[in-house]
Amino acid sequence: MLERLHLIRHGEVANPDAVVYAALPGFGLSPLGRAQAGQAARRLASSRVGLVVSSPLDRAVATAEPIAAGLAVPLRVDDRLIEWRLADRWAGVAWADLPERFPGEVEAYLATPADLPFSAESIQEVARRMAEVVTDLDREDLAEAVVVSHQDPVQALRFVLTGRDLASLGYDQPGHATMVTLRRAGAGWTEEAIWSPPVTSPAFPPIAGGDAT
C-alpha cells in the first residue's frame, strides 16, 4: 500500500501562440519546461518512489521521462491521467479569443468549475478516473509513486483524496512542474508538502482569477 503520493503537473509547454492545447499532439516542453522536469527529478532523488505514472500527452510524458530515468524506476502511461475533456471544445483557439468564440464559458469555468453543463466531462468524472489510478497503485508493492498529469486533473485528484470541495478547484492551482506530496493518514490522505521548481514560468493559461488546464 502506498505511503506517499507525489502529484506533478507537467512543465512549461512550447506554445508561442498561447492557444488551448488540450489533447492536441505536438505540444512538448519548452527549454524551461525541460529544466523544470529535471529539477523535479532531483527533488525526488532521496525518495522511495518505485514507479512513475503519466498522462499519455506529449507534455506530460516529457516531464515524466527524466523523473523516471533519474530515479531508475519504470514509467507507465495511463490514459486515465489525460487532460480534462472540457478543454477539447476550446482546442487550438487562442486563450485571448475564447471570450468571443465561447461567450461566458471561461467565466463559468472560473466561477463554477463543478457545474459546467457545456463540458463533455465533469470535474467529478475527472476526479473519479484519476482516483481509480491511485486505487490500482495501492494494490501494487509500492511505498511511493509519482503521478504526472495536467493542472485541473492534478488539482481534482488532490482535492478528492484530501476531502476538499471540487467547487474550489481554482484555489491554489499548481504551476508548471509543481509537486504536491500527499501522505497516507489512516484511511485517507493529508497534504504533506508543496514544491515548485526554483525557476518558475508565468501563470498559464493567461486568464484572470485562475490558472487552469
Secondary structure, DSSP 8 states (H G I E B T S, - for coil): --SEEEEEE---B--TT-B--TT-TT--B-HHHHHHHHHHHHHTTTS-EEEEEE-SSHHHHHHHHHHHHHHT--EEE-GGGS--GGGGGGTTSBGGGHHHHSTTHHHHHHH-TT--TTSSS-HHHHHHHHHHHHHHHHTSS-SEEEEEE-HHHHHHHHHHHHT--GGGTTTT---TT-EEEEEEETTEEEEEEEE--SS----SS-BTTB---
